[in-house]
Amino acid sequence: MMAKEGSEGMALLKKDLPSGRSLEQIRNHYEVERAIADSLKKADREERKAIYATMYDLLLEKVPDHPRLTMRESKELTARANHSKMNLVKRFLNKSAVFVEFAPGDCHFATKVSKRVRHVYGVDISDQRGKKHEARGNFELIVYDGHHIDLPDETADVVFSDQLIEHLHPEEVVDHFRLAARLLRKGGVYVFRTPHRFSGPHDISGYFSDESEGFHLKEWTYTELGEVLRMSDYNSWRGLFQVKGLCLEMPFIIFTMIEGMLKFLPRHWQRSLTPHVLRGIAIAAYV
């Protein structure tokens, strides 16, 4: 049964409440995140830099039950998330590689990768590691303004991000991909994963709206991201399909053809069917 907000007579939620969180907590999370997102959408480029520097600290302060804080405290959830990420990138890792992760959050995954490569740079808009994080000597966190990184061209062999692209302002997405391409050596790869728009919204607004209104400033399709990559200095890109512990590189056209069929369906059918055929978006883009 979908939950109701009895005191305010709110209409049925779009989906069931998550385990361990009340309707009051979800509503607070939604309102706080939507307000910050609205300020980002209205801001110009320079104003967004200031918002980026404090937005997550503000969110976590006002939403103490946020899943990011909960996951930090759960070894099981952290291990499961890190296993999925490692499945995406492990084929590209070796002891001589330099690895860059955008938006590493608590940096547990970056630390895990540091055991397999020569050096790891975590790049984020704020330091979210928490007090218990123990960094290895070959790990370095760089806090940046969302645009400029003080690293030389062709620093990295692998760039990685997970659940980042949807948080970027649409006006800044091409710049982000060009920045990642600048950091990569010739033949290097940017591996990234982001939710699929057809099955969303995937941020907190999914409980209340058919469109993303929170920190997911834009949710994407394979087709749209293919166009972004064409404008962003990449030579080729392929879709990544994860199944039963395997991660398979597949021709990009397979994913865009599936989208071509799904896009004609009514919105509620798209939302329910897409997760069965497209488990989010995962791409390996080569320079």
Secondary structure as UniProt FT lines:
FT   TURN            6..9
FT   TURN            19..20
FT   HELIX           23..42
FT   HELIX           45..62
FT   TURN            64..65
FT   HELIX           67..72
FT   HELIX           75..89
FT   HELIX           90..92
FT   TURN            95..96
FT   STRAND          98..102
FT   TURN            105..106
FT   HELIX           108..113
FT   TURN            114..116
FT   STRAND          119..124
FT   TURN            131..132
FT   TURN            137..138
FT   STRAND          139..143
FT   TURN            153..154
FT   STRAND          156..162
FT   HELIX           165..167
FT   HELIX           170..172
FT   HELIX           173..183
FT   STRAND          184..194
FT   HELIX           197..199
FT   HELIX           204..207
FT   HELIX           222..230
FT   TURN            231..233
FT   STRAND          236..243
FT   TURN            244..245
FT   STRAND          246..250
FT   HELIX           252..262
FT   TURN            263..264
FT   HELIX           267..277
FT   STRAND          281..286
//
